[in-house]
Amino acid sequence: MALTLKIWYDKEADFLEVIFSDKAGYMRETDHDGIMERIDEEGNILGFSVMQVSHLSTEKPLIAELVGKVQGG
């Protein structure tokens, strides 16, 4: 199954958002302070956001655990 992504970067806010689905949802904290996941009422992951993108390390990856099933469409 193909998954269409929408990726937004707001340079002024230093904010990146990756969207798997336009379905209604809400933001939830992850185990990483700089990453939020967007989920629906059933807990399906609709996307995620990364804050302070310009402050990310170029030497090591950004790692966070997203809980739930990816919901595309």
PDB file of N, CA, C and O in Angstrom:
ATOM      1  N   MET A   1       0.840  -1.180   0.000  1.00  0.00           N
ATOM      2  CA  MET A   1       0.000   0.000   0.000  1.00  0.00           C
ATOM      3  C   MET A   1       0.884   1.242   0.000  1.00  0.00           C
ATOM      4  O   MET A   1       1.770   1.373   0.844  1.00  0.00           O
ATOM      5  N   ALA A   2       0.652   2.139  -0.927  1.00  0.00           N
ATOM      6  CA  ALA A   2       1.399   3.399  -0.990  1.00  0.00           C
ATOM      7  C   ALA A   2       0.885   4.352   0.080  1.00  0.00           C
ATOM      8  O   ALA A   2      -0.295   4.337   0.430  1.00  0.00           O
ATOM      9  N   LEU A   3       1.775   5.166   0.585  1.00  0.00           N
ATOM     10  CA  LEU A   3       1.421   6.142   1.603  1.00  0.00           C
ATOM     11  C   LEU A   3       1.862   7.514   1.108  1.00  0.00           C
ATOM     12  O   LEU A   3       3.040   7.723   0.819  1.00  0.00           O
ATOM     13  N   THR A   4       0.926   8.438   1.011  1.00  0.00           N
ATOM     14  CA  THR A   4       1.245   9.800   0.591  1.00  0.00           C
ATOM     15  C   THR A   4       1.561  10.640   1.816  1.00  0.00           C
ATOM     16  O   THR A   4       0.799  10.649   2.783  1.00  0.00           O
ATOM     17  N   LEU A   5       2.677  11.338   1.777  1.00  0.00           N
ATOM     18  CA  LEU A   5       3.099  12.192   2.882  1.00  0.00           C
ATOM     19  C   LEU A   5       2.943  13.650   2.501  1.00  0.00           C
ATOM     20  O   LEU A   5       3.100  14.020   1.338  1.00  0.00           O
ATOM     21  N   LYS A   6       2.635  14.472   3.486  1.00  0.00           N
ATOM     22  CA  LYS A   6       2.703  15.925   3.343  1.00  0.00           C
ATOM     23  C   LYS A   6       3.742  16.393   4.351  1.00  0.00           C
ATOM     24  O   LYS A   6       3.696  16.029   5.526  1.00  0.00           O
ATOM     25  N   ILE A   7       4.668  17.195   3.879  1.00  0.00           N
ATOM     26  CA  ILE A   7       5.725  17.686   4.752  1.00  0.00           C
ATOM     27  C   ILE A   7       5.720  19.201   4.704  1.00  0.00           C
ATOM     28  O   ILE A   7       5.816  19.807   3.637  1.00  0.00           O
ATOM     29  N   TRP A   8       5.605  19.801   5.878  1.00  0.00           N
ATOM     30  CA  TRP A   8       5.597  21.258   6.002  1.00  0.00           C
ATOM     31  C   TRP A   8       6.782  21.700   6.841  1.00  0.00           C
ATOM     32  O   TRP A   8       7.085  21.105   7.875  1.00  0.00           O
ATOM     33  N   TYR A   9       7.438  22.737   6.389  1.00  0.00           N
ATOM     34  CA  TYR A   9       8.496  23.332   7.186  1.00  0.00           C
ATOM     35  C   TYR A   9       8.206  24.816   7.313  1.00  0.00           C
ATOM     36  O   TYR A   9       8.072  25.517   6.311  1.00  0.00           O
ATOM     37  N   ASP A  10       8.109  25.289   8.539  1.00  0.00           N
ATOM     38  CA  ASP A  10       7.893  26.712   8.812  1.00  0.00           C
ATOM     39  C   ASP A  10       9.216  27.269   9.332  1.00  0.00           C
ATOM     40  O   ASP A  10       9.565  27.090  10.499  1.00  0.00           O
ATOM     41  N   LYS A  11       9.939  27.944   8.452  1.00  0.00           N
ATOM     42  CA  LYS A  11      11.259  28.451   8.801  1.00  0.00           C
ATOM     43  C   LYS A  11      11.190  29.461   9.938  1.00  0.00           C
ATOM     44  O   LYS A  11      12.046  29.463  10.822  1.00  0.00           O
ATOM     45  N   GLU A  12      10.179  30.316   9.917  1.00  0.00           N
ATOM     46  CA  GLU A  12      10.032  31.344  10.953  1.00  0.00           C
ATOM     47  C   GLU A  12       9.799  30.724  12.338  1.00  0.00           C
ATOM     48  O   GLU A  12      10.347  31.193  13.335  1.00  0.00           O
ATOM     49  N   ALA A  13       8.995  29.682  12.386  1.00  0.00           N
ATOM     50  CA  ALA A  13       8.702  29.007  13.659  1.00  0.00           C
ATOM     51  C   ALA A  13       9.706  27.895  13.960  1.00  0.00           C
ATOM     52  O   ALA A  13       9.700  27.327  15.052  1.00  0.00           O
ATOM     53  N   ASP A  14      10.580  27.583  12.975  1.00  0.00           N
ATOM     54  CA  ASP A  14      11.581  26.515  13.124  1.00  0.00           C
ATOM     55  C   ASP A  14      10.894  25.196  13.470  1.00  0.00           C
ATOM     56  O   ASP A  14      11.236  24.526  14.444  1.00  0.00           O
ATOM     57  N   PHE A  15       9.902  24.845  12.625  1.00  0.00           N
ATOM     58  CA  PHE A  15       8.981  23.756  12.908  1.00  0.00           C
ATOM     59  C   PHE A  15       8.783  22.912  11.654  1.00  0.00           C
ATOM     60  O   PHE A  15       8.545  23.456  10.576  1.00  0.00           O
ATOM     61  N   LEU A  16       8.879  21.592  11.781  1.00  0.00           N
ATOM     62  CA  LEU A  16       8.668  20.666  10.668  1.00  0.00           C
ATOM     63  C   LEU A  16       7.520  19.734  11.026  1.00  0.00           C
ATOM     64  O   LEU A  16       7.479  19.196  12.132  1.00  0.00           O
ATOM     65  N   GLU A  17       6.578  19.538  10.086  1.00  0.00           N
ATOM     66  CA  GLU A  17       5.477  18.619  10.330  1.00  0.00           C
ATOM     67  C   GLU A  17       5.366  17.641   9.171  1.00  0.00           C
ATOM     68  O   GLU A  17       5.372  18.038   8.006  1.00  0.00           O
ATOM     69  N   VAL A  18       5.265  16.363   9.500  1.00  0.00           N
ATOM     70  CA  VAL A  18       5.059  15.304   8.516  1.00  0.00           C
ATOM     71  C   VAL A  18       3.661  14.755   8.753  1.00  0.00           C
ATOM     72  O   VAL A  18       3.339  14.324   9.860  1.00  0.00           O
ATOM     73  N   ILE A  19       2.820  14.769   7.702  1.00  0.00           N
ATOM     74  CA  ILE A  19       1.421  14.361   7.830  1.00  0.00           C
ATOM     75  C   ILE A  19       1.171  13.123   6.970  1.00  0.00           C
ATOM     76  O   ILE A  19       1.410  13.135   5.763  1.00  0.00           O
ATOM     77  N   PHE A  20       0.687  12.053   7.611  1.00  0.00           N
ATOM     78  CA  PHE A  20       0.320  10.822   6.906  1.00  0.00           C
ATOM     79  C   PHE A  20      -1.146  10.858   6.478  1.00  0.00           C
ATOM     80  O   PHE A  20      -1.529  10.214   5.501  1.00  0.00           O
ATOM     81  N   SER A  21      -1.969  11.618   7.218  1.00  0.00           N
ATOM     82  CA  SER A  21      -3.404  11.677   6.952  1.00  0.00           C
ATOM     83  C   SER A  21      -3.956  13.023   7.409  1.00  0.00           C
ATOM     84  O   SER A  21      -3.521  13.564   8.426  1.00  0.00           O
ATOM     85  N   ASP A  22      -4.925  13.569   6.649  1.00  0.00           N
ATOM     86  CA  ASP A  22      -5.573  14.836   7.015  1.00  0.00           C
ATOM     87  C   ASP A  22      -6.735  14.635   7.980  1.00  0.00           C
ATOM     88  O   ASP A  22      -7.432  15.592   8.315  1.00  0.00           O
ATOM     89  N   LYS A  23      -6.944  13.430   8.419  1.00  0.00           N
ATOM     90  CA  LYS A  23      -8.013  13.101   9.360  1.00  0.00           C
ATOM     91  C   LYS A  23      -7.872  13.943  10.629  1.00  0.00           C
ATOM     92  O   LYS A  23      -6.760  14.305  11.014  1.00  0.00           O
ATOM     93  N   ALA A  24      -8.988  14.254  11.272  1.00  0.00           N
ATOM     94  CA  ALA A  24      -8.959  15.045  12.507  1.00  0.00           C
ATOM     95  C   ALA A  24      -8.185  14.314  13.595  1.00  0.00           C
ATOM     96  O   ALA A  24      -8.301  13.097  13.740  1.00  0.00           O
ATOM     97  N   GLY A  25      -7.403  15.056  14.352  1.00  0.00           N
ATOM     98  CA  GLY A  25      -6.625  14.457  15.419  1.00  0.00           C
ATOM     99  C   GLY A  25      -6.107  15.498  16.377  1.00  0.00           C
ATOM    100  O   GLY A  25      -6.473  16.672  16.313  1.00  0.00           O
ATOM    101  N   TYR A  26      -5.261  15.051  17.255  1.00  0.00           N
ATOM    102  CA  TYR A  26      -4.674  15.970  18.231  1.00  0.00           C
ATOM    103  C   TYR A  26      -3.211  15.592  18.474  1.00  0.00           C
ATOM    104  O   TYR A  26      -2.780  14.482  18.162  1.00  0.00           O
ATOM    105  N   MET A  27      -2.457  16.545  19.039  1.00  0.00           N
ATOM    106  CA  MET A  27      -1.034  16.341  19.285  1.00  0.00           C
ATOM    107  C   MET A  27      -0.838  15.672  20.649  1.00  0.00           C
ATOM    108  O   MET A  27      -1.557  15.950  21.610  1.00  0.00           O
ATOM    109  N   ARG A  28       0.152  14.786  20.701  1.00  0.00           N
ATOM    110  CA  ARG A  28       0.474  14.082  21.940  1.00  0.00           C
ATOM    111  C   ARG A  28       1.994  14.059  22.097  1.00  0.00           C
ATOM    112  O   ARG A  28       2.723  13.901  21.118  1.00  0.00           O
ATOM    113  N   GLU A  29       2.464  14.218  23.329  1.00  0.00           N
ATOM    114  CA  GLU A  29       3.893  14.200  23.608  1.00  0.00           C
ATOM    115  C   GLU A  29       4.475  12.821  23.311  1.00  0.00           C
ATOM    116  O   GLU A  29       3.772  11.812  23.362  1.00  0.00           O
ATOM    117  N   THR A  30       5.766  12.794  23.000  1.00  0.00           N
ATOM    118  CA  THR A  30       6.484  11.536  22.828  1.00  0.00           C
ATOM    119  C   THR A  30       7.565  11.454  23.902  1.00  0.00           C
ATOM    120  O   THR A  30       7.613  12.283  24.810  1.00  0.00           O
ATOM    121  N   ASP A  31       8.415  10.468  23.793  1.00  0.00           N
ATOM    122  CA  ASP A  31       9.519  10.348  24.747  1.00  0.00           C
ATOM    123  C   ASP A  31      10.653  11.326  24.462  1.00  0.00           C
ATOM    124  O   ASP A  31      11.651  11.347  25.183  1.00  0.00           O
ATOM    125  N   HIS A  32      10.504  12.144  23.405  1.00  0.00           N
ATOM    126  CA  HIS A  32      11.498  13.161  23.057  1.00  0.00           C
ATOM    127  C   HIS A  32      10.840  14.537  23.163  1.00  0.00           C
ATOM    128  O   HIS A  32       9.766  14.751  22.601  1.00  0.00           O
ATOM    129  N   ASP A  33      11.473  15.472  23.878  1.00  0.00           N
ATOM    130  CA  ASP A  33      10.894  16.808  24.085  1.00  0.00           C
ATOM    131  C   ASP A  33      10.654  17.574  22.787  1.00  0.00           C
ATOM    132  O   ASP A  33       9.760  18.419  22.735  1.00  0.00           O
ATOM    133  N   GLY A  34      11.425  17.300  21.747  1.00  0.00           N
ATOM    134  CA  GLY A  34      11.329  18.052  20.492  1.00  0.00           C
ATOM    135  C   GLY A  34      10.392  17.450  19.473  1.00  0.00           C
ATOM    136  O   GLY A  34      10.259  17.982  18.371  1.00  0.00           O
ATOM    137  N   ILE A  35       9.733  16.344  19.815  1.00  0.00           N
ATOM    138  CA  ILE A  35       8.860  15.661  18.851  1.00  0.00           C
ATOM    139  C   ILE A  35       7.482  15.434  19.459  1.00  0.00           C
ATOM    140  O   ILE A  35       7.354  14.964  20.589  1.00  0.00           O
ATOM    141  N   MET A  36       6.452  15.778  18.684  1.00  0.00           N
ATOM    142  CA  MET A  36       5.058  15.522  19.066  1.00  0.00           C
ATOM    143  C   MET A  36       4.447  14.629  17.987  1.00  0.00           C
ATOM    144  O   MET A  36       4.771  14.777  16.809  1.00  0.00           O
ATOM    145  N   GLU A  37       3.583  13.722  18.370  1.00  0.00           N
ATOM    146  CA  GLU A  37       2.872  12.923  17.381  1.00  0.00           C
ATOM    147  C   GLU A  37       1.425  13.390  17.305  1.00  0.00           C
ATOM    148  O   GLU A  37       0.838  13.803  18.304  1.00  0.00           O
ATOM    149  N   ARG A  38       0.860  13.318  16.098  1.00  0.00           N
ATOM    150  CA  ARG A  38      -0.553  13.666  15.917  1.00  0.00           C
ATOM    151  C   ARG A  38      -1.300  12.356  15.742  1.00  0.00           C
ATOM    152  O   ARG A  38      -0.972  11.564  14.859  1.00  0.00           O
ATOM    153  N   ILE A  39      -2.301  12.124  16.579  1.00  0.00           N
ATOM    154  CA  ILE A  39      -3.041  10.865  16.552  1.00  0.00           C
ATOM    155  C   ILE A  39      -4.544  11.133  16.459  1.00  0.00           C
ATOM    156  O   ILE A  39      -5.016  12.229  16.760  1.00  0.00           O
ATOM    157  N   ASP A  40      -5.283  10.102  16.034  1.00  0.00           N
ATOM    158  CA  ASP A  40      -6.745  10.222  16.020  1.00  0.00           C
ATOM    159  C   ASP A  40      -7.306   9.662  17.326  1.00  0.00           C
ATOM    160  O   ASP A  40      -6.547   9.262  18.209  1.00  0.00           O
ATOM    161  N   GLU A  41      -8.627   9.634  17.449  1.00  0.00           N
ATOM    162  CA  GLU A  41      -9.273   9.184  18.688  1.00  0.00           C
ATOM    163  C   GLU A  41      -9.006   7.716  18.999  1.00  0.00           C
ATOM    164  O   GLU A  41      -9.095   7.297  20.153  1.00  0.00           O
ATOM    165  N   GLU A  42      -8.673   6.921  17.955  1.00  0.00           N
ATOM    166  CA  GLU A  42      -8.379   5.500  18.169  1.00  0.00           C
ATOM    167  C   GLU A  42      -6.903   5.257  18.455  1.00  0.00           C
ATOM    168  O   GLU A  42      -6.495   4.114  18.661  1.00  0.00           O
ATOM    169  N   GLY A  43      -6.098   6.313  18.471  1.00  0.00           N
ATOM    170  CA  GLY A  43      -4.674   6.179  18.755  1.00  0.00           C
ATOM    171  C   GLY A  43      -3.812   5.921  17.536  1.00  0.00           C
ATOM    172  O   GLY A  43      -2.618   5.653  17.670  1.00  0.00           O
ATOM    173  N   ASN A  44      -4.403   5.997  16.335  1.00  0.00           N
ATOM    174  CA  ASN A  44      -3.630   5.824  15.107  1.00  0.00           C
ATOM    175  C   ASN A  44      -2.766   7.061  14.862  1.00  0.00           C
ATOM    176  O   ASN A  44      -3.227   8.186  15.051  1.00  0.00           O
ATOM    177  N   ILE A  45      -1.538   6.862  14.450  1.00  0.00           N
ATOM    178  CA  ILE A  45      -0.625   7.971  14.185  1.00  0.00           C
ATOM    179  C   ILE A  45      -0.964   8.606  12.844  1.00  0.00           C
ATOM    180  O   ILE A  45      -0.970   7.930  11.815  1.00  0.00           O
ATOM    181  N   LEU A  46      -1.246   9.907  12.856  1.00  0.00           N
ATOM    182  CA  LEU A  46      -1.590  10.652  11.645  1.00  0.00           C
ATOM    183  C   LEU A  46      -0.420  11.473  11.132  1.00  0.00           C
ATOM    184  O   LEU A  46      -0.444  11.965  10.004  1.00  0.00           O
ATOM    185  N   GLY A  47       0.603  11.619  11.961  1.00  0.00           N
ATOM    186  CA  GLY A  47       1.777  12.391  11.578  1.00  0.00           C
ATOM    187  C   GLY A  47       2.602  12.725  12.800  1.00  0.00           C
ATOM    188  O   GLY A  47       2.331  12.245  13.901  1.00  0.00           O
ATOM    189  N   PHE A  48       3.622  13.561  12.594  1.00  0.00           N
ATOM    190  CA  PHE A  48       4.438  14.001  13.721  1.00  0.00           C
ATOM    191  C   PHE A  48       5.056  15.353  13.407  1.00  0.00           C
ATOM    192  O   PHE A  48       5.134  15.762  12.249  1.00  0.00           O
ATOM    193  N   SER A  49       5.491  16.034  14.444  1.00  0.00           N
ATOM    194  CA  SER A  49       6.082  17.356  14.321  1.00  0.00           C
ATOM    195  C   SER A  49       7.419  17.388  15.038  1.00  0.00           C
ATOM    196  O   SER A  49       7.609  16.735  16.064  1.00  0.00           O
ATOM    197  N   VAL A  50       8.334  18.152  14.483  1.00  0.00           N
ATOM    198  CA  VAL A  50       9.651  18.337  15.094  1.00  0.00           C
ATOM    199  C   VAL A  50       9.836  19.829  15.353  1.00  0.00           C
ATOM    200  O   VAL A  50       9.753  20.640  14.430  1.00  0.00           O
ATOM    201  N   MET A  51      10.084  20.183  16.596  1.00  0.00           N
ATOM    202  CA  MET A  51      10.302  21.577  16.974  1.00  0.00           C
ATOM    203  C   MET A  51      11.795  21.900  16.982  1.00  0.00           C
ATOM    204  O   MET A  51      12.627  21.011  17.164  1.00  0.00           O
ATOM    205  N   GLN A  52      12.122  23.151  16.787  1.00  0.00           N
ATOM    206  CA  GLN A  52      13.502  23.659  16.814  1.00  0.00           C
ATOM    207  C   GLN A  52      14.408  22.842  15.890  1.00  0.00           C
ATOM    208  O   GLN A  52      15.452  22.336  16.301  1.00  0.00           O
ATOM    209  N   VAL A  53      13.984  22.732  14.655  1.00  0.00           N
ATOM    210  CA  VAL A  53      14.694  21.925  13.661  1.00  0.00           C
ATOM    211  C   VAL A  53      16.137  22.412  13.467  1.00  0.00           C
ATOM    212  O   VAL A  53      17.045  21.596  13.309  1.00  0.00           O
ATOM    213  N   SER A  54      16.354  23.726  13.478  1.00  0.00           N
ATOM    214  CA  SER A  54      17.703  24.247  13.223  1.00  0.00           C
ATOM    215  C   SER A  54      18.684  23.906  14.342  1.00  0.00           C
ATOM    216  O   SER A  54      19.894  24.037  14.164  1.00  0.00           O
ATOM    217  N   HIS A  55      18.172  23.468  15.496  1.00  0.00           N
ATOM    218  CA  HIS A  55      19.044  23.131  16.609  1.00  0.00           C
ATOM    219  C   HIS A  55      19.403  21.643  16.653  1.00  0.00           C
ATOM    220  O   HIS A  55      20.103  21.193  17.561  1.00  0.00           O
ATOM    221  N   LEU A  56      18.920  20.886  15.667  1.00  0.00           N
ATOM    222  CA  LEU A  56      19.210  19.451  15.651  1.00  0.00           C
ATOM    223  C   LEU A  56      20.674  19.198  15.334  1.00  0.00           C
ATOM    224  O   LEU A  56      21.302  19.954  14.593  1.00  0.00           O
ATOM    225  N   SER A  57      21.197  18.149  15.892  1.00  0.00           N
ATOM    226  CA  SER A  57      22.582  17.761  15.645  1.00  0.00           C
ATOM    227  C   SER A  57      22.739  17.248  14.215  1.00  0.00           C
ATOM    228  O   SER A  57      21.859  16.566  13.689  1.00  0.00           O
ATOM    229  N   THR A  58      23.844  17.576  13.608  1.00  0.00           N
ATOM    230  CA  THR A  58      24.140  17.026  12.283  1.00  0.00           C
ATOM    231  C   THR A  58      24.983  15.768  12.409  1.00  0.00           C
ATOM    232  O   THR A  58      25.313  15.137  11.404  1.00  0.00           O
ATOM    233  N   GLU A  59      25.333  15.401  13.631  1.00  0.00           N
ATOM    234  CA  GLU A  59      26.221  14.257  13.841  1.00  0.00           C
ATOM    235  C   GLU A  59      25.512  13.015  14.362  1.00  0.00           C
ATOM    236  O   GLU A  59      26.061  11.915  14.305  1.00  0.00           O
ATOM    237  N   LYS A  60      24.294  13.186  14.869  1.00  0.00           N
ATOM    238  CA  LYS A  60      23.571  12.005  15.330  1.00  0.00           C
ATOM    239  C   LYS A  60      22.089  12.163  15.002  1.00  0.00           C
ATOM    240  O   LYS A  60      21.574  13.280  14.957  1.00  0.00           O
ATOM    241  N   PRO A  61      21.413  11.052  14.776  1.00  0.00           N
ATOM    242  CA  PRO A  61      20.002  11.117  14.375  1.00  0.00           C
ATOM    243  C   PRO A  61      19.096  11.542  15.530  1.00  0.00           C
ATOM    244  O   PRO A  61      19.442  11.386  16.701  1.00  0.00           O
ATOM    245  N   LEU A  62      17.954  12.072  15.181  1.00  0.00           N
ATOM    246  CA  LEU A  62      16.905  12.401  16.137  1.00  0.00           C
ATOM    247  C   LEU A  62      16.055  11.140  16.292  1.00  0.00           C
ATOM    248  O   LEU A  62      15.545  10.608  15.305  1.00  0.00           O
ATOM    249  N   ILE A  63      15.905  10.670  17.504  1.00  0.00           N
ATOM    250  CA  ILE A  63      15.197   9.406  17.735  1.00  0.00           C
ATOM    251  C   ILE A  63      14.056   9.617  18.721  1.00  0.00           C
ATOM    252  O   ILE A  63      14.249  10.199  19.788  1.00  0.00           O
ATOM    253  N   ALA A  64      12.875   9.146  18.363  1.00  0.00           N
ATOM    254  CA  ALA A  64      11.722   9.168  19.262  1.00  0.00           C
ATOM    255  C   ALA A  64      10.866   7.950  18.953  1.00  0.00           C
ATOM    256  O   ALA A  64      10.856   7.455  17.826  1.00  0.00           O
ATOM    257  N   GLU A  65      10.159   7.478  19.951  1.00  0.00           N
ATOM    258  CA  GLU A  65       9.272   6.342  19.762  1.00  0.00           C
ATOM    259  C   GLU A  65       7.853   6.853  19.570  1.00  0.00           C
ATOM    260  O   GLU A  65       7.311   7.526  20.446  1.00  0.00           O
ATOM    261  N   LEU A  66       7.246   6.538  18.425  1.00  0.00           N
ATOM    262  CA  LEU A  66       5.846   6.861  18.170  1.00  0.00           C
ATOM    263  C   LEU A  66       5.051   5.601  18.463  1.00  0.00           C
ATOM    264  O   LEU A  66       5.363   4.524  17.954  1.00  0.00           O
ATOM    265  N   VAL A  67       4.032   5.743  19.280  1.00  0.00           N
ATOM    266  CA  VAL A  67       3.250   4.593  19.709  1.00  0.00           C
ATOM    267  C   VAL A  67       1.969   4.528  18.873  1.00  0.00           C
ATOM    268  O   VAL A  67       1.271   5.533  18.735  1.00  0.00           O
ATOM    269  N   GLY A  68       1.668   3.396  18.334  1.00  0.00           N
ATOM    270  CA  GLY A  68       0.425   3.232  17.588  1.00  0.00           C
ATOM    271  C   GLY A  68       0.682   2.844  16.154  1.00  0.00           C
ATOM    272  O   GLY A  68       1.826   2.714  15.719  1.00  0.00           O
ATOM    273  N   LYS A  69      -0.397   2.662  15.430  1.00  0.00           N
ATOM    274  CA  LYS A  69      -0.362   2.234  14.035  1.00  0.00           C
ATOM    275  C   LYS A  69      -0.435   3.459  13.137  1.00  0.00           C
ATOM    276  O   LYS A  69      -1.208   4.376  13.413  1.00  0.00           O
ATOM    277  N   VAL A  70       0.361   3.494  12.058  1.00  0.00           N
ATOM    278  CA  VAL A  70       0.336   4.616  11.130  1.00  0.00           C
ATOM    279  C   VAL A  70      -0.969   4.583  10.354  1.00  0.00           C
ATOM    280  O   VAL A  70      -1.346   3.547   9.805  1.00  0.00           O
ATOM    281  N   GLN A  71      -1.659   5.716  10.310  1.00  0.00           N
ATOM    282  CA  GLN A  71      -2.945   5.849   9.618  1.00  0.00           C
ATOM    283  C   GLN A  71      -2.744   6.747   8.406  1.00  0.00           C
ATOM    284  O   GLN A  71      -2.553   7.952   8.571  1.00  0.00           O
ATOM    285  N   GLY A  72      -2.779   6.216   7.228  1.00  0.00           N
ATOM    286  CA  GLY A  72      -2.635   7.006   6.008  1.00  0.00           C
ATOM    287  C   GLY A  72      -3.972   7.251   5.361  1.00  0.00           C
ATOM    288  O   GLY A  72      -5.007   6.764   5.817  1.00  0.00           O
ATOM    289  N   GLY A  73      -3.932   8.014   4.290  1.00  0.00           N
ATOM    290  CA  GLY A  73      -5.151   8.220   3.520  1.00  0.00           C
ATOM    291  C   GLY A  73      -5.616   9.608   3.429  1.00  0.00           C
ATOM    292  O   GLY A  73      -6.638   9.877   2.798  1.00  0.00           O
TER     293      GLY A  73
END
